[in-house]
Amino acid sequence: MTNREIQKYTLEDVIEQRNKALEDVRKSGENIKRKMRLLFEPPKANSKLELFAGNIDRIIAIYDGVMLGAKIIRKIRGLRIRR
């Protein structure tokens, strides 16, 4: 056997390490939320024209999503075996 000291942990040590780990997880979660918000947040409009263009862009994206969903549903229904 080697001359190694066995480190003994007390309940307080374990609780302290757990709290540090939880704090790290919370900080990471907040960081992820902030980055996702920045990634998907629409750009700030500096004028009414930019605001209008941004609204039109969102409307077109919604329409495109709805049409794509409708096409996918039609394809799935077409693949079913009809009796």
N, C-alpha and C positions, 0 to 999 in steps of 0.2 A: 504494500500500500504506500501511497505517496503521502507526504506531509501537507495535506491540504486542509485548510480550515473550512469547516462546514458553517455556512452562513445560515443563521436562523432568522426567520421572518416572524415578526409579531403581527398581531391582528391590525395594529395601527399602521404598520408598513404596508400591508396588503391593501388596506382601505385607502391609504395615500396614493399608492400606485394606481389603484382603480380610478380614483378621482382625477388623477392626471391623464389617464387614458381617455376617460369620458370627456374631459375638457378638450383634448386633442381631436377627438371625434366631432365634437360640437363645432370647433373652429374650422375643421375641414368641411363640414356640412355647410356652414355659413359661407365659406369661400366658394364652394361649388354652386350654391344658390346665387351668389353675386355674379359669378362668371356666366351662369346660364341666363340670368336676367339681362346682362350686358349683351350676350350673344343674340337673344331673340327680341330685344327691345327695339321698336322702330326708331329711326333717327328723329331727332328733335326738329320740328318744323320752325323755320325762322320767319316765314311769311305765310299769308293765306294761300298763296298759290302752291307752296310746298305742302301745306296741310291738305289741300284739296287733292293734290297728286298722290299723297300717301294714302288717303281714303280710297281713291280710285284703285290704287294698287292692291289694297286689302280686299276690296270688293271683287276684283278680278281673281285674286288668289282663292277666295271662298268659292266663287263660281267654278273655277277650274277644279277644285277639290270635289265639289258636288257632282260635276259632270264625270270626273274620273271614277268616283264611287258608283255612279249609275251604270257606267260602262262595265265595271267589274261585276256588279250584281247581274247585269244582263248576260255576261259571259258565263257566270256560275249557273244561272238558271238554264242557259242553253245546253250546258253539259249534263244536266240531269236526264235520266232515261225516262221518256214519257211512254205511258202505256196506251 
